């Protein structure tokens, strides 16, 4: 049985980052990465549309933590040790310059995830980290002063074990068998499906809105994008992340309420529409959109209010004006399912956060076992935050491991 100082299960972002930091801090330690697939870092390759959204330009730890529906409280401390600025410095010191885009997302200056992958592979090679592909871990168990890890072909001994397998439910079940509490997975980042006639002919329209899920406390603000299948955009993705479990319980069948205006309520919007009616009696209602709404959307909302295409403001009756106000400030859309957000599948679920000591990322119940990345019940909204969780956990775990082994 071959022995290593550190065995990392999982050849993804969190696994590589942990392994590289261990070997960098102490080049004398033997480190191996076990990956079940033919290729490593596949999620890194497809992330950010193939550009790899490395992190996000939020440089205040407590503010950064607010982007995690699950993990906000636990990550405040770790982010004081390693966060956005540290991530940028880490990559730039290794020859990967990064750039900050207008929306705060941070990408390699090359606009290619290959820059991140090549960096990891080059560092691993330089530091002597062994990478074993197509090694499906079938079992791992604590033994005296370490761990025994079994794949289909080999058995390995490790002084320290790092589990960085993301949302592999078989690993979660195995951890449960070792007494570690896990939370069942549900999708976290997804778009909303809707067949509503008001949006069927206007895909591509984007609007700043406030949106909520009826009968729940879920509410958010931000850009909403109308798509061929329903709704997407940051506002929808925020609702899907914070409402991951609630929307799962609703079986993704619910009413989405959208306020297309800056008015907070029907009562504040309705008097304004009355003034518009009085000031523009001869103007066609569909002719000039209000609130800077895209014309295609405005026309659909007007028609949905029972107002005709050739109808002038002077001819809009009380019932139609009330209906238009409702369409503007509390339009209701039936959501009848979800779709994955691009190729980036993120789940809520994993190891219960109470099982982890976030000062070193060691499992409270399993000595010499560290858990980093999405194997934990931590997930974030889109924008580079999930990767930042991986970098932070990997960095802190690596420092703890080296300190104990040196």
Number of C-alpha atoms within 10 A of each C-alpha: 10 9 16 16 18 29 27 25 26 27 27 22 27 30 30 29 23 28 29 25 22 28 22 18 15 18 15 13 18 19 24 23 25 22 23 17 15 10 12 24 22 15 17 22 18 18 20 23 15 15 21 25 26 27 25 26 21 17 14 14 18 16 12 20 23 16 21 21 20 21 18 18 12 18 22 18 15 20 23 13 13 19 24 24 14 15 19 21 14 14 18 13 10 13 12 18 16 20 16 14 11 8 9 14 20 24 26 22 13 14 17 19 25 18 20 24 20 12 16 20 17 13 20 23 13 13 21 18 22 15 18 17 16 15 20 18 20 13 14 20 15 18 12 7 11 18 23 20 20 18 16 11 10 12 15 16 23 25 20 22 28 28 21 29 27 27 21 14 16 12 21 24 17 15 20 14 10 14 12 19 18 21 15 15 18 16 20 28 28 26 26 27 21 23 14 14 11 17 22 15 14 16 16 13 15 18 19 18 19 22 25 22 21 13 9 11 10 16 19 17 17 16 15 23 20 21 21 15 18 23 26 23 21 19 23 25 23 26 24 25 25 23 21 23 17 15 23 14 11 9 12 17 17 19 17 21 19 22 22 22 19 14 15 12 15 16 11 13 19 19 12 13 17 16 10 15 20 12 12 13 14 13 16 16 26 22 14 14 15 15 12 11 18 15 15 16 20 23 21 18 22 23 17 17 19 14 23 15 13 11 15 18 22 16 14 19 11 10 11 17 20 17 18 24 24 20 23 26 25 21 19 20 21 16 19 15 17 21 15 14 17 13 12 16 14 23 23 25 27 26 24 16 19 14 19 21 14 20 15 19 24 23 20 15 13 18 15 20 23 25 29 29 27 26 27 27 23 25 28 27 21 23 20 22 24 22 24 25 27 24 28 27 29 31 25 23 27 27 16 17 27 19 12 10 12 9
